[in-house]
C-alpha cells in the first residue's frame, strides 16, 4: 500500500488514495501506523475517496482509532494532494465530510504545486445542545466549568462540525497538558468528548494557542480548533474577526466573515514524504 505523509502547520496525518487503495479496517490501521515509534508516526489517518455529491470525500481517524467529523488542516492537505497528484485540475474543490460539504480554494505556485489553501469551514455552531454540550443555551460563552476538585476553567463552546471548549488564559506554554488533557477531553459536560484550546491573547489580531485534540492528545496544530478559538474570541471581545493564530507547528489565518457568517481558514500544506507499507 502506498501512502503520503503530509502536515498542515505541524498537524500530521497519513494520507491514502482511496481511489486506488483499500483499507479494510481503518480504525485498526490508524492505531497501528500512527504510533511514532513502531509505525509511520502521525496524528491519525486520512482517506481520500470518491464522492457521489462532491469532487472528493474525506474520512479521517484519530490516532486512537476514533473517527472524526472534520479536520481543517487535513482538508488543506487534501487540496494539495489531489491537485499535485493530478486527481483534479480545479483550483476550487468540493469536499464531502461528516461535518458537511467544505469548499477548498487552492493557491498554486510557480512550480504548479499547491502552496496554501483556504477552506470555507461554514457557519459555526453555537447552540449548547447542538455542539453538543449538556447546556441548553443559545450560546455557551465564558461559562465556568468545574472539571474536577482541582480544575475549574471558564469555557466558550463552539462546534466547527466537531466540539471545542475554548479557554482564554495566560502562560499557556507552562501548562502541563499531558496531565490536564485527558481530564478536559472527557469532561461530562461534552457527551461526545471535546477538543480543548488554551488561548493566550497577544493583541486583537494575534493569539497563541495550544490544543488537546480528542482522540490524539496534544498536536502541533488544529484547524477547526483555531477557527473555534477566533469565533470564541469574537464572542468574548478578545480578538477581531480576522486573526492570526500562532500554534506550535506554525501560523494560520482565520476570518469569521459577517457577510455570510462563515469561517475561513487559510494556511499552508506540506508533503513530507511518500512511502510504501
C-alpha positions in Angstrom: 0.0 0.0 0.0 1.3 3.4 -0.9 0.8 6.4 1.4 1.8 10.1 1.7 2.8 11.8 4.9 1.6 15.4 5.0 1.2 18.1 7.5 -0.6 21.4 7.9 1.1 23.6 10.5 2.6 20.5 12.0 -0.7 18.6 12.3 0.5 15.5 10.5 -1.5 12.6 9.0 -1.0 9.5 6.9 -2.9 10.2 3.6 -4.1 7.3 1.5 -5.6 7.5 -2.0 -8.9 5.7 -1.6 -9.3 5.6 -5.4 -6.5 3.1 -5.7 -6.0 1.6 -2.2 -8.4 -0.2 0.1 -8.2 -0.2 3.9 -10.4 -2.9 5.4 -10.2 -1.7 9.0 -9.2 2.0 9.1 -9.6 2.2 12.9 -7.1 -0.6 13.4 -4.8 0.9 10.7 -4.9 4.3 12.4 -3.9 2.9 15.8 -1.1 0.8 14.4 0.5 3.2 12.0 0.1 6.4 13.9 2.5 5.1 16.5 5.6 7.3 16.3 7.9 4.5 17.5 6.5 1.4 15.8 4.6 2.8 12.9 4.8 5.7 10.4 4.0 8.2 13.1 1.1 10.7 12.8 -1.9 12.3 14.4 -4.1 9.9 12.5 -5.2 8.6 9.1 -6.9 10.4 6.3 -8.5 8.6 3.4 -9.3 10.5 0.2 -12.2 8.8 -1.5 -14.7 9.1 -4.3 -17.9 11.0 -3.6 -21.4 10.9 -5.2 -22.1 14.5 -4.4 -18.7 16.3 -4.3 -15.3 16.2 -6.1 -13.9 14.1 -3.2 -14.8 12.6 0.1 -12.7 12.6 3.3 -12.7 10.0 6.1 -10.3 10.7 9.0 -9.4 8.7 12.0 -7.6 9.9 15.1 -4.5 8.1 16.5 -6.7 6.2 18.9 -8.8 4.8 16.0 -11.9 7.0 16.6 -13.4 8.6 13.5 -13.7 12.4 13.5 -16.2 14.6 11.7 -13.8 17.2 10.3 -10.2 18.5 10.3 -9.2 21.8 8.8 -5.5 21.1 8.5 -6.3 17.7 6.8 -8.7 19.4 4.4 -5.9 21.8 3.2 -3.6 18.8 2.7 -6.2 17.0 0.7 -6.5 20.1 -1.6 -2.7 19.9 -2.2 -2.8 16.1 -2.6 -5.5 15.9 -5.2 -4.1 18.8 -7.3 -0.4 17.9 -7.1 -1.1 14.3 -8.0 -3.3 15.2 -10.9 -6.6 13.9 -9.5 -8.1 17.3 -10.4 -7.2 20.4 -12.4 -9.6 22.6 -10.5 -8.5 25.3 -8.1 -11.9 25.3 -6.3 -12.7 21.8 -5.0 -15.7 20.5 -3.0 -15.0 18.0 -0.2 -17.6 15.8 1.4 -17.0 15.3 5.2 -19.1 14.1 8.1 -19.5 17.8 9.0 -20.9 18.7 5.7 -19.5 19.9 2.4 -16.4 22.1 2.5 -15.1 24.2 -0.4 -11.3 24.4 -0.8 -9.7 27.3 -2.7 -6.2 26.2 -3.9 -3.3 28.7 -4.4 -0.9 27.3 -6.9 2.8 28.4 -7.0 5.2 28.8 -9.9 6.1 25.1 -9.8 2.5 24.2 -10.4 2.2 22.8 -6.8 -0.3 24.0 -4.3 1.3 26.3 -1.7 -1.6 27.2 0.5 -5.3 26.5 0.8 -8.3 28.4 2.1 -11.1 26.3 3.4 -14.7 27.5 3.8 -15.4 25.9 7.2 -19.0 27.0 7.2 -21.1 28.6 9.9 -20.0 27.9 13.5 -22.5 26.1 15.7 -23.0 27.9 19.0 -26.2 26.3 20.4 -25.2 24.4 23.5 -27.2 21.2 22.8 -26.1 21.1 19.1 -22.4 21.3 19.8 -23.1 19.0 21.8 -22.9 20.0 25.4 -25.3 19.4 28.3 -26.1 23.1 28.4 -29.5 24.1 26.9 -28.4 27.6 26.0 -28.3 29.6 22.7 -24.6 30.3 23.3 -22.2 28.9 25.9 -19.9 31.9 26.4 -17.4 32.3 29.3 -19.2 29.7 31.3 -17.5 28.4 34.5 -17.0 24.7 34.3 -15.7 22.5 37.1 -13.7 19.7 35.7 -12.7 18.1 39.0 -11.7 19.1 42.5 -8.6 20.8 41.3 -9.5 22.1 37.8 -12.0 24.9 37.0 -12.0 26.9 33.8 -14.2 29.4 32.1 -15.1 27.9 28.7 -16.7 29.1 25.5 -18.2 26.2 23.5 -18.1 26.1 19.7 -18.6 23.4 17.1 -17.0 23.6 13.7 -18.5 20.2 12.9 -16.7 18.9 15.9 -16.9 20.1 19.5 -14.5 22.5 21.1 -14.0 24.1 24.5 -12.1 27.3 24.2 -10.3 28.6 27.3 -8.6 32.1 27.5 -5.7 32.2 29.9 -2.1 33.2 30.2 1.2 31.2 30.4 -0.1 28.5 28.1 3.4 27.1 27.4 3.7 26.4 31.1 0.6 24.2 31.2 1.1 20.5 32.0 -1.1 19.4 29.1 -0.3 15.7 29.4 -1.8 15.8 32.8 -4.7 18.2 32.1 -5.6 16.9 28.6 -7.4 13.6 29.5 -9.4 15.5 32.1 -10.6 18.3 29.8 -11.2 15.9 26.9 -13.5 13.6 28.8 -15.5 16.1 30.9 -19.1 15.0 31.3 -20.4 18.4 30.0 -19.4 17.3 26.5 -21.2 14.0 25.8 -19.1 13.1 22.7 -15.8 14.3 24.4 -14.2 17.5 23.2 -11.2 19.2 21.7 -9.8 21.9 24.1 -8.0 25.0 23.1 -5.9 27.1 25.5 -5.6 30.6 24.1 -3.3 33.5 25.1 -4.1 36.8 23.5 -1.2 38.8 22.2 -3.3 41.5 20.7 -6.7 41.9 18.9 -5.3 40.3 15.7 -2.9 37.8 17.1 -3.4 34.9 19.6 -1.3 32.0 20.6 -2.8 28.5 21.0 -2.1 25.1 22.4 -4.6 22.3 21.8 -5.5 18.9 23.2 -7.3 17.0 20.5 -10.0 14.5 21.2 -8.5 11.1 20.4 -5.0 12.3 19.5 -3.7 14.2 22.6 -1.7 17.4 22.2 -1.0 18.2 18.5 1.1 20.8 16.8 -2.0 22.5 15.3 -5.7 22.1 14.9 -7.5 23.9 12.1 -11.1 23.5 13.5 -9.7 24.5 16.9 -8.1 27.7 15.5 -11.5 28.5 13.9 -13.3 27.9 17.2 -10.8 30.0 19.0 -11.3 33.0 16.8 -15.1 32.7 17.0 -14.9 32.4 20.8 -12.6 35.4 20.9 -15.1 37.5 19.0 -17.9 36.4 21.3 -15.8 37.4 24.3 -14.5 40.6 22.8 -10.9 39.3 22.8 -10.0 39.5 19.1 -11.0 40.7 15.7 -12.9 38.7 13.2 -9.7 38.2 11.2 -6.9 37.0 13.4 -3.6 35.2 13.2 -3.4 32.1 15.3 0.1 31.1 16.3 0.4 27.3 17.0 3.3 25.1 18.0 3.6 24.0 14.3 3.1 27.3 12.5 0.6 30.0 11.8 -3.0 30.0 10.5 -5.2 33.0 9.4 -8.8 32.7 10.4 -11.6 35.1 9.3 -15.2 34.9 10.6 -16.9 37.0 7.9 -20.0 39.0 8.9 -21.3 38.9 5.3 -22.1 35.2 5.3 -21.4 34.1 8.9 -18.9 31.6 7.5 -15.4 30.9 9.0 -12.5 30.8 6.5 -9.2 29.0 7.3 -6.1 29.8 5.4 -2.7 28.1 5.8 0.0 26.1 4.1 0.1 22.4 3.3 3.3 20.3 3.1 4.1 17.0 1.7 6.7 15.4 4.0 7.4 12.1 2.2 5.9 9.2 0.1 6.1 5.7 1.4 5.0 2.1 0.9 3.9 -0.4 3.6 
